[in-house]
Amino acid sequence: MESIQSLLPHLEKETILISLMAGISISLIETMVGANMSIGRAMPNTSAASNQSATAISYNRDTTDHQKNTVKEILSTIGIVEETNEDSLDLFTAVSGSGPAYFYYLVEALEEAATQYGMSETTAKQFIIQTLVGAGATMKKTGKPAAQLRKEVTSPGGTTEAGIRALNNHGVKEALQECIMQAYQQSKKLRVETEEKVSQQLKQL
């Protein structure tokens, strides 16, 4: 709240304020800065450090198309950008905001398995990262559904089929779906708690 208030003297009518604050709605920001201010809420992820972010953003009704285009041009320098309604930001938070950690978790598990069976840590890390990057690049280049690409790799009676069978037997798909649901619910919970906290602080001013 203090950071927004410190910006007020520098905000002009043509300014668009982009918030990266989790749990702070556009309507609450409007209460802080006053009416008729163009405001956007963006949810990037940590891959922005490598210019590979997946950023979701929503705007208030005072934001012009020109401002949206300018913001998209800026945010596109760190990855892809998707405009969405504000109610969807909690889901984007669960899927892409937290998403890098899910992939790091999978890589961690694959590295542990590879080293357990005799591969060096350096080689395991190098090959698993390249495999992950290659799979992502293939999905992006071909545009094929992940299910189709998986089937193309999975030969009947082969090694991939054996591995996928183990994943299915351990309910990995269901666990990942539960992962998204739990993160989604937590995002909504934190948003409500943060909104209530900030609203109380505003009332005390």
C-alpha positions in Angstrom: 0.0 0.0 0.0 2.8 2.4 0.9 4.5 1.7 -2.5 1.4 2.7 -4.4 0.9 5.9 -2.3 4.5 6.9 -2.9 3.8 6.8 -6.7 0.8 9.1 -6.6 2.7 12.4 -7.0 4.3 11.0 -10.2 1.1 9.6 -11.9 -0.4 11.6 -14.7 -3.7 11.3 -16.5 -2.1 9.4 -19.4 -0.2 7.0 -17.1 -1.1 3.4 -16.9 -0.3 1.7 -13.6 0.7 -2.0 -13.9 0.6 -3.9 -10.7 2.4 -7.2 -10.1 1.1 -7.4 -6.5 -0.6 -10.8 -5.8 -4.0 -10.6 -4.1 -4.6 -6.9 -4.7 -7.5 -6.4 -7.1 -7.9 -3.6 -9.6 -10.8 -2.2 -7.7 -8.7 -1.9 -4.6 -5.9 -0.2 -6.5 -8.5 2.2 -7.9 -9.5 3.0 -4.3 -5.9 3.8 -3.5 -5.1 6.0 -6.5 -8.5 7.5 -7.3 -10.8 7.2 -10.2 -10.1 7.6 -13.9 -6.6 5.9 -13.7 -5.7 3.3 -16.2 -4.7 0.2 -14.3 -3.5 -3.3 -15.2 -2.8 -6.4 -13.1 -0.1 -8.7 -14.5 0.9 -12.2 -13.4 4.3 -13.1 -14.9 6.4 -16.0 -13.7 10.1 -16.4 -12.8 11.0 -17.4 -16.3 10.9 -13.7 -17.1 14.6 -13.8 -16.0 15.3 -15.8 -19.1 12.8 -13.8 -21.3 10.5 -16.9 -21.3 7.7 -15.8 -19.1 4.0 -16.6 -19.6 2.3 -13.4 -18.5 -1.4 -13.0 -17.9 -2.8 -9.5 -17.6 -6.2 -7.8 -17.1 -7.2 -4.1 -17.2 -9.8 -1.8 -15.9 -12.3 -0.1 -18.1 -10.3 3.2 -18.3 -7.4 1.5 -20.1 -7.3 2.4 -23.8 -6.3 0.1 -26.7 -3.2 2.1 -27.3 -2.1 1.6 -23.7 -2.9 -2.1 -23.9 -0.8 -2.4 -27.1 2.1 -0.5 -25.4 2.0 -2.8 -22.4 1.9 -5.9 -24.5 4.8 -4.7 -26.5 6.8 -4.2 -23.3 5.8 -7.5 -21.7 6.4 -9.4 -24.9 10.1 -8.7 -24.4 10.1 -11.2 -21.5 7.9 -13.9 -23.1 4.3 -14.4 -24.2 1.4 -12.2 -23.0 -2.3 -13.1 -22.8 -5.1 -10.6 -21.8 -7.8 -12.1 -19.6 -10.5 -11.1 -17.2 -9.4 -10.5 -13.7 -11.4 -13.4 -12.3 -9.2 -15.7 -14.3 -5.9 -14.5 -12.8 -6.1 -17.0 -9.9 -6.2 -19.8 -12.4 -3.3 -18.4 -14.4 -1.4 -18.0 -11.1 -1.9 -21.7 -10.3 -1.0 -22.9 -13.8 1.8 -20.5 -15.1 2.6 -18.4 -12.1 3.5 -21.4 -10.0 4.2 -23.6 -13.1 8.0 -23.3 -13.2 8.2 -24.9 -9.7 6.2 -27.9 -10.9 8.7 -28.6 -13.7 11.6 -28.1 -11.4 10.0 -30.7 -9.1 9.8 -33.1 -12.0 13.4 -32.5 -13.0 14.5 -33.0 -9.5 12.8 -36.4 -9.3 14.2 -37.4 -12.7 17.7 -36.4 -11.7 17.5 -38.4 -8.5 16.4 -41.4 -10.4 19.1 -41.1 -13.0 21.9 -40.7 -10.5 20.5 -43.6 -8.4 21.0 -45.9 -11.4 24.5 -44.8 -12.1 24.4 -41.6 -14.3 26.6 -38.7 -13.1 24.9 -35.7 -11.6 26.3 -33.4 -14.3 25.2 -35.6 -17.2 21.8 -36.3 -15.7 21.2 -32.5 -15.3 22.4 -31.7 -18.8 20.4 -34.4 -20.5 17.2 -33.9 -18.5 17.2 -30.2 -19.1 17.8 -30.6 -22.8 15.1 -33.2 -23.0 12.7 -30.8 -21.3 13.7 -27.9 -23.6 13.4 -30.1 -26.6 10.0 -31.4 -25.7 8.7 -27.9 -25.1 10.2 -26.7 -28.4 8.6 -29.6 -30.3 5.2 -28.8 -28.8 5.5 -25.2 -29.7 6.8 -25.9 -33.3 4.4 -28.6 -34.2 1.3 -27.3 -32.4 0.3 -30.9 -31.8 -1.6 -31.8 -28.6 0.6 -33.2 -25.9 -1.4 -36.4 -25.9 -0.7 -37.0 -29.6 3.0 -36.3 -29.2 3.1 -38.7 -26.2 1.5 -41.4 -28.3 3.9 -40.9 -31.1 6.8 -41.6 -28.8 5.1 -44.5 -27.1 5.8 -47.7 -29.0 3.8 -50.8 -28.0 5.8 -52.9 -25.6 8.6 -50.3 -25.5 10.4 -48.5 -22.8 8.2 -45.4 -22.9 5.1 -47.5 -22.5 6.6 -49.1 -19.4 7.4 -45.8 -18.0 4.0 -44.3 -18.7 2.4 -47.3 -17.2 4.3 -46.7 -13.9 3.2 -43.1 -13.9 -0.4 -44.1 -14.4 -0.2 -46.8 -11.7 1.0 -44.2 -9.2 -1.7 -41.7 -10.2 0.7 -39.0 -11.4 -1.9 -37.4 -13.7 -4.4 -37.2 -10.9 -1.7 -35.8 -8.6 -0.9 -33.0 -11.1 -4.5 -32.2 -11.5 -4.9 -32.0 -7.8 -1.8 -29.8 -7.7 -3.4 -27.2 -10.0 -6.6 -27.3 -8.0 -4.9 -26.8 -4.6 -2.8 -23.9 -6.0 -5.9 -22.4 -7.6 -7.8 -22.6 -4.3 -4.9 -21.2 -2.3 -4.5 -18.3 -4.7 -8.2 -17.3 -4.2 -7.8 -17.7 -0.4 -4.7 -15.5 -0.3 -6.4 -12.9 -2.5 -9.4 -12.7 -0.1 -7.2 -12.5 2.9 -4.9 -9.8 1.4 -7.9 -7.8 0.2 -9.4 -7.8 3.7 -6.1 -6.8 5.3 -5.5 -3.9 2.9 -9.1 -2.7 3.2 -8.7 -2.6 7.0 -5.5 -0.6 6.6 -7.2 1.9 4.3 -10.1 2.4 6.8 -7.5 3.3 9.5 -6.0 6.1 7.4 
